[in-house]
Amino acid sequence: MSDVIAKVISQRGTCVAGHKAGDEFVIGEQTPANLCSWAFYSLFPFVQVLRFGGSFPWEQDRDKATVACPDAANPVVFELRRS
């Protein structure tokens, strides 16, 4: 089981949680402090796949996934990568 690094790669509008490009969170056995819960709920299924060795057929790198938070008016996009 691997930890997954969630890195903010873009943010438009106003993120109410204050996330900005370059922020990183380590997701392992516990929910990271200061990670928006709405973003976490969006990331979680993808994180679990990566943690347990899976990958996504639409991604070029099997150790990464790109996922956006659910706020369409102020999107925060995360790159998830297996550590």
N, C-alpha and C positions, 0 to 999 in steps of 0.2 A: 504494500500500500504506500503510495507516494503522497506527499503534500502537493498542493497546487498553489502557484503564485498567481494572484489576480492583479493585473496591472491596468490602470486606467490609461487607455491610449487616445481617447478623445472625449471631450465634454463640451456640449453646446447649450446655450441658455444659462439658466441658473439652477444648479443642483442644490436642493434644500439640505442635503447632507454635507455639502461643501467639498465633494470629491472633485479633483482636478487631474489633468494629464500628469502622469508620472507617479501618482499614488500607487502603492503596492500593499497587498494584504496576503498573508500566508493562511491558506485554508487547509486545515488538517482535521484533527479530532474535535476541535471547538470552533465556534463562530468567532471570527476575528473582531476585536474591539474596533469601534468606530466605522465599521462597514454598514452602510445603509441596509436595513432589513429587507426592503423591497428589492434592492439589487441582489442581496444574498439569495432570496427565494428564486430569482431568475437564474442565478449562476449555479445553484446547488445541483440540479440534475446533470449539468455538464461537468461540474467538478467531480461528482461521483464516478462518472464514466472514466475520466482521466485518472482518478485515484486508483481505480481497480484495473488499469491497464488497457482500457478501451480507447477507441479513437472515432473520429467522425469522417465519413467518406468525402465530404465537401471541403475538408481542410487539407492543404498540401502537406503540412507537417503533422504527423500523427500524435505529437506531444503537445499540441496547441488547439485552442478553440477561441473564437471571437464571439462575444455575447454582449447584448445591450441590456440596460436596465429597462423597466417597463414604462418609464416616463417619456412618451413620444414627443412631447413639447420641449423637453430639456434632456435629451439623451446622453447618457454616460455609457461609453463602450469600453468593455474590458477585454484584455487578452488573457486567457487562462493558459498556463503552461505547467506541465508536470515538472517537479523539481528533482 
